[in-house]
Amino acid sequence: MICLVSLLAGCAGQDPVLRSVLPQAEDSVVELTDTVFFPQKDYQCGPAALATLVVHAGKEITPDHLAGKIFLPDRRGSLQVELVAASRGYDLIPYVIDPSLAALLAELRAGRPVLVLQNLGLAAFSLWHYAVVIGYNTWEDTMILRSGTVRRQVVSARRFLVSWRQSSAWAMVVLNPGEMPENPDQGRYLKTVAALEEVGRYDTARAGYQAALQRWPDVDSALLGLGNCYHGLGRIDAAEKAYRSLVEQYPGHGIGYNNLAHVLAEQGQYTQALAVLNKGLLLAEHHGVAGQMLLQARGEIMIRQVQEQSVNDSGD
């Protein structure tokens, strides 16, 4: 549940941080009150914080389940890369948001808690800590967190910013398949989805690519990734359709011709596959790497065609 309380009065104090980021009309309190709380064990703020986001996304998990995946005893903590990788294991899309307070507040307004990395120590003596931001209060100029053993920690926005910026303002949200972050960066989002494809989370990545194509219809890498995911899921007809769309929209896309030819060959359509490769070679003749790839694919498919014909002839 999102609690949203409009406030009409002014903000006491000088140079409020939140008012400098939010429009005047958005004087409000936002607090994701139903966000679960896991008190952290010694040095295990990472598992506690990530479990908070994963449960909020609808998965059943506890920090103990995550500790073995992301807690590094020698470091007495967790690295950001482990948190990101572990999120993929629950078919969620871990998205690192822009390192800005405006981006963080936008995710909160969209109903998403935000995992942040803070330095609670000094510049010369770092004390790294993961917490989950669940809200803010523009009237009091404060941030609201699930942090450590404190279920509802209220800190000044200025103090929060100091601790957060010492981590280069690193923060992430977890998205369900097909969900988009607020104001996504195209390259970063597609890279995030591609990482899911690379580890075989094809259905989650497929939904991510489809969401990307709805927002950015002319992105060739999203169409390519969509075809790859359908292929990984064994949906060959859908993969063929995606690759055909790719080469129709981008006639010089060598990888698109390569992949389309291979799925046609998998269906025994060798003549069509070779025709696709020949067309691709005409368009890729000035591109050495693409041309070599298509030549290699043509040779492989011709061999497969001969081998299959030999088997059929021997059966007759």
PyMOL commands that set and color helices and strands:
alter all, ss='L'
color gray80, all
select helices_A, chain A and resi 17-21+24-26+45-56+63-70+80-88+101-109+157-165+186-198+202-215+220-232+236-249+254-266+270-283+288-315
alter helices_A, ss='H'
color red, helices_A
select strands_A, chain A and resi 2-6+28-32+93-96+114-119+128-137+142-147+150-156+171-175
alter strands_A, ss='S'
color yellow, strands_A
deselect
rebuild
show_as cartoon
